[in-house]
């Protein structure tokens, strides 16, 4: 197999989509259930700290890179087997909507609400209300991200198999 731009885009798309799916899966199955056992202050403080730590160059490239890579990958495979092309198109659409749009319009606003709150000055009632406002919706939208990133990854792998 000759390594060229098309192959590099395809491989990076698979790698970054897989890493994102793994991150979402781990977050859904270990992190949020684990911190969900904490009291309101501990939960909100932990989530606030993780949200602040995760915003870094490596994360942003891996998490949002597939939005561009998967669209480019589908375009580069427009003349491939129709099953491959459509698998790649569906992967790109699922990732764009399920990761890109859901993150920007659903999870980030909740993260910003949490980030702007000075937890140390909040009463127990305010902490309980904030947790209720944040936790359920955040987890619901994150479940969408987990499913969409996993399905995108599966579709990228399926597209390879169909092309053979």
FENBELPE-V933577 format. One record per residue. N is the residue number from 1. SS is DSSP state (H for helix, E for strand, - for the rest). PSI is psi as a letter, one per 30 degrees, with the letter a starting at -180 (NA if undefined). D_FIRST is the distance of its C-alpha to the first C-alpha in whole Angstrom. Layout:
n->[N & N]
ss->[SS & SS]
psi->[PSI & PSI]
d_first->[D_FIRST & D_FIRST]
//
This chain:
n->[1 & 2 & 3 & 4 & 5 & 6 & 7 & 8 & 9 & 10 & 11 & 12 & 13 & 14 & 15 & 16 & 17 & 18 & 19 & 20 & 21 & 22 & 23 & 24 & 25 & 26 & 27 & 28 & 29 & 30 & 31 & 32 & 33 & 34 & 35 & 36 & 37 & 38 & 39 & 40 & 41 & 42 & 43 & 44 & 45 & 46 & 47 & 48 & 49 & 50 & 51 & 52 & 53 & 54 & 55 & 56 & 57 & 58 & 59 & 60 & 61 & 62 & 63 & 64 & 65 & 66 & 67 & 68 & 69 & 70 & 71 & 72 & 73 & 74 & 75 & 76 & 77 & 78 & 79 & 80 & 81 & 82 & 83 & 84 & 85 & 86 & 87 & 88 & 89 & 90 & 91 & 92 & 93 & 94 & 95 & 96 & 97 & 98 & 99 & 100 & 101 & 102 & 103 & 104 & 105 & 106 & 107 & 108 & 109 & 110 & 111 & 112 & 113 & 114 & 115 & 116 & 117 & 118 & 119 & 120 & 121 & 122 & 123 & 124 & 125 & 126 & 127 & 128 & 129 & 130 & 131 & 132 & 133 & 134 & 135 & 136 & 137 & 138 & 139 & 140 & 141 & 142 & 143 & 144 & 145 & 146 & 147 & 148 & 149 & 150 & 151 & 152 & 153 & 154 & 155 & 156 & 157 & 158 & 159 & 160 & 161 & 162 & 163 & 164]
ss->[- & - & - & - & H & H & H & H & H & H & H & H & H & H & H & H & H & H & H & H & H & H & H & H & H & H & H & H & H & H & H & H & H & H & H & - & - & - & - & H & H & H & H & H & H & H & H & H & H & H & H & H & H & H & - & - & H & H & H & H & H & H & H & H & H & H & H & H & H & H & H & H & H & H & H & H & - & - & - & - & - & H & H & H & H & H & H & H & H & H & H & H & H & H & H & H & H & H & H & H & H & H & H & H & H & H & H & H & H & H & H & H & H & H & H & - & - & - & H & H & H & - & - & H & H & H & H & H & H & H & H & H & H & H & H & H & H & H & H & H & H & H & H & H & H & H & H & H & H & H & H & H & H & H & H & H & H & H & H & H & H & H & H & -]
psi->[k & k & k & a & e & e & e & e & e & e & e & e & e & e & e & e & e & e & e & e & e & e & e & e & e & e & e & e & f & e & e & e & e & e & f & f & f & l & l & e & e & e & e & e & e & e & e & e & e & e & e & e & e & f & j & l & e & e & e & e & e & e & e & f & e & f & e & e & e & e & e & e & e & e & e & f & g & f & g & a & k & e & e & e & e & e & e & e & e & e & e & e & e & e & e & e & e & f & e & d & e & e & e & e & f & e & e & e & e & e & e & e & e & e & e & f & k & j & e & f & f & k & l & e & e & e & e & e & e & e & e & e & e & e & e & e & e & e & e & e & e & e & e & e & e & e & e & e & e & e & e & e & e & e & e & e & e & e & e & e & e & e & f & NA]
d_first->[0 & 4 & 6 & 9 & 12 & 12 & 9 & 12 & 14 & 13 & 13 & 16 & 18 & 17 & 18 & 21 & 22 & 22 & 24 & 26 & 27 & 27 & 30 & 32 & 32 & 33 & 36 & 37 & 37 & 39 & 40 & 42 & 43 & 44 & 46 & 47 & 50 & 51 & 54 & 54 & 54 & 52 & 49 & 49 & 49 & 46 & 44 & 46 & 44 & 41 & 41 & 42 & 39 & 36 & 36 & 34 & 31 & 29 & 30 & 30 & 27 & 25 & 28 & 28 & 24 & 23 & 26 & 24 & 20 & 20 & 22 & 20 & 17 & 19 & 20 & 16 & 16 & 19 & 18 & 16 & 17 & 21 & 21 & 17 & 19 & 22 & 21 & 20 & 23 & 25 & 23 & 24 & 28 & 28 & 27 & 29 & 32 & 32 & 31 & 32 & 35 & 36 & 36 & 38 & 40 & 41 & 40 & 41 & 44 & 45 & 44 & 46 & 49 & 48 & 48 & 51 & 53 & 55 & 55 & 58 & 60 & 60 & 62 & 61 & 61 & 59 & 57 & 57 & 57 & 54 & 52 & 53 & 51 & 48 & 47 & 47 & 45 & 43 & 42 & 42 & 39 & 37 & 37 & 36 & 33 & 32 & 32 & 30 & 27 & 27 & 26 & 24 & 22 & 22 & 21 & 18 & 17 & 19 & 17 & 13 & 15 & 17 & 14 & 13]
//
